[in-house]
Each structure stands twice: as structure tokens, then as C-alpha cells.
Amino acid sequence: PPEEVEDASEPTKRDRSHLENTLKLNEDKPADDFSGVLQRLRKIYHSSIKPLEQSYRYNELRQHEITDGEITSKPMVLFLGPWSVGKSSMINYLLGLDDTPYQLYTGAEPTTSEFTVIMHGPKLKTIEGIVMAADSARSFSPLEKFGQNFLEKLIGIEVPHKLLERVTFVDTPGIIENRKQQERGYPFNDVCQWFIDRADLIFVVFDPTKLDVGLELEMLFRQLKGRESQIRIILNKADSLATQELMRVYGALFWSLAPLINVTEPPRVYVSSFWPHEYHPDTHKDLFLKEEISLLEDLNQVIENRMENKIAFIRQHAIRVRIHALLVDRYLQTYKDKMTFFSDGELVFRDIVEDPDKFFIFKSILAKTNVSKFDLPNREAYKDFFGINPITSFKLLSQQCSYMGGCFLEKIEKAITRELPDLLGSIGLGKKPNVLSCDITGCGETPKNRYKKP
């Protein structure tokens, strides 16, 4: 019969106009110029946050140094999820790379074994991970610390595409449930954490036909804690299931994620098929298209709020650095109080590190400074930290002041409570007033410094 012949030909492609309209790909309007704001942001970072960060070696606790490349980088969208759920196909679809020489490999086997960074460039070219990490102007230089094995699994692709002028995509290897970290030859979870910490939007993609929340996925959701507002869950390939089946999967997914994501506002779930082909007949085409458009609007929002997000990110970093400095200061003060002429310094300090609660180290930070207990780092982390950095190599906060430069602690507090919120306010002027609500940026939180004499 003639119908079958038609079926064998290429599947028809859907219209892409909604992509171009929602993401404003055809508009030639100049991008907002934020270079002045970025200059000020860098200045605040270098003068008020970095000195404390270096003095208390924050980088060794969180492995998180902020490079200038990172301050000026574009928003990053991270694609996570099991293998063969359509992460690469979704990127091909969003960028219209299908059937072009640029398209990312896709297929039923685990095809992406690399972390692939898709960024803007004047012409198509591939960049080795080793080259990306060596270039300090790019925001990827800190990845060197994960070692050569990892850099061989990192690849950059430059594509001349309008959307990539404003955003960078990162495709990740599928999480394969039964693979051990050792088999990968590099610290997979740490690398994921590095990208998660920096992503402005995290798409966790699932295939509803083989939904299996296993151990590695559970690990992944633990790593995503605290980033709930950036997560979007995608039930991809939704047109391959009947509605009733889809509803069942939707329920099962929430059920399995519930213990992992304990926030008042659960992440938004998008149900659609993110690829260029027509939806299966007899499925909810209108719903899928609406879902796709709202996902695109989400992406657009992130691009438009990139400056706010950047400032909020630096501010969050400053809050963590400040807590770290207060803690190290507290450990040091306790050590000095316990030391007598006859005591063995190492033993005294070991006692404090083994049981900080006996000396109320963490409690005193909560009492003296309005730090949320959820922001306190893990006690175990400090055992490792002081294992590498002897307590005697640090100075008390009260000694970190200079006549000209003022005190480190006061400067970081001023950055957190005044300078960064002011900078945020300065870009909010030309924008919609509702974007800059304090729920997003937490601008109402003022650290009190009770160490200061009135």
C-alpha cells in the first residue's frame, strides 16, 4: 500500500518559529552592555572578598576559586541525567544542529562519554580540554585540578549560533548506574559538582520509558541540594507514551525524588519531546508545544537575569568565605585559650578538631553572627582542612587590619550588606521592578558583627 512507502521516508520536521520567537534569535538589538557593572563587580571581589579568601585558604575547603574569566562568563546551562535520555538531541534541537556537520552524536548506546561545552565562536571548531583549561580567559581553567585523565574527557565545540552569544551549554556523560567512579578514571562526582556550582540552569533529563532512580542518581540529587531554584526536570520523549502511562510515570518520578528534594517549591517539571520530529499522532501535541515554549521562556529569563544571577552568585560566595573565616578564627582563638606554656600544641589542637562541639565552635558562630545553620560547612571538612593547613599558619581576624586598607572582616561584610546589593539595585533600575525581589537575591540579610566594640 502507498501509505507505507511514505512512512519509510524521512520523518517530517516540526516548525521552528516558536524557538526563534521565544529566544528572540532574530532580533538584532544590541545586547545590554554590562561592562561597567562587571568592572565594579570585579573590583568588589578583588578588594573585599579575595583577601579574606586567600588569607584563610578558602579554596582548600571548597575547591572554589573564582577567576576573572568566571566573573565575566556567560550563563551556563547544564544537561544532566542517565544516558540515552536525549540530552544531546535536545541541544541539537535547540541550536538547530540536526543534519548539519555540527550536530552532537546521538544514539541508543551511551554516546557522550565527555563533558562537552558548546559555546559561541566565529566558525565551527573543536577545542581540546587541555587547551580550554590552559586559557585563563575562559572560565574553565580551574578544571585543571581534576587531572589529565579528566581533561581528555573535556571537549569544547565552538558554533556560530545566535543563542550561544548569550549562553553556553554543557552536555554531560550519562550517569550509568552500575559504573564505579574508579572506572571513569577521574572524580566524576567532583567534576559534576564543579559544573553544578556554576550552572545558572540545570536540566535534569529523563526518559519516561525507562525511568529508574538508582544510586548514582540519588547521589546526583544530593549534590543538587541548595540549587533547587536552578533545577528543571524534563520528561523527554513524552510522545512515546500514552497519556495514562505518562501520568503514572510523572507520579512515580515525584515519588522517587520527594525525599531528595525537600523544599517548599518543588522543581518545575516539563513534559515534552525535545527534538525536531513531529509528535506521534494521538498524543497531546498542544500540551507538549506549550511545555516547550515555557521551557524556552525559562531559558530566556536566565539570559535576561544573568547579571543579577552573577552578583547573587558572588554574594553567596562572599557569605561562605566569611563563615569560613569566622570559623577558622574561632578554632584559632580556642586553641590560643587552651594553650599553656607546658602543653603540646598538636595534642591540644587535635582535641579541638576531633570534637569542635565540646568547645562550642560552630554554636558560637551561630550565636554571634546571623549565619543560617544550613550554611555552616561540614565539621568533617575541617578535619581535612586543618590536616593540610596547620592552625598556627593563620592569623586571628582582629589582626587582619591595616591602617590604610581597614579590616578584612569589615570589608567583606560591607560587600555583602551594602556594595553588592547596591550594585544589584543599579541594574534593576531599567528593568521590571519585580525581578529584583529579595526572595531571589536574599538582599535583606545583614550579618551582624558582634566582635566590634560599640
Secondary structure, DSSP 8 states (H G I E B T S, - for coil): -HHHHHHHS---B---HHHHHHTTTT--------HHHHHHHHHHIIIIIHHHHHHTTHHHHH-----HHHHH---EEEEESBTTSSHHHHHHHHHT-TTSTT-----SS----SEEEEEE-SS-EEEEHHHHHH-TTSTTGGGGGG-HHHHTTEEEEEE--GGGGT-EEEE---B-TT--HHHHTS-HHHHHHHHHHH-SEEEEEE-GGG----HHHHHHHHHTTT-GGGEEEEE-SGGGS-HHHHHHHHHHHHHHHTTT---SS--EEEES--SSB---TTS-HHHHHHHHHHHHHHHHHHHHTHHHHHHHHHHHHHHHHHHHHHHHHHHHHHHHHH--TTS-HHHHHHHHHH-GGGGTHHHHHHHHS---GGGS--HHHHHHHHHHS-GGG---GGG-EETTTEEHHHHHHHIIIIIHHHHHHHHHTTS-GGGG-HHHH-TT-----TTS--
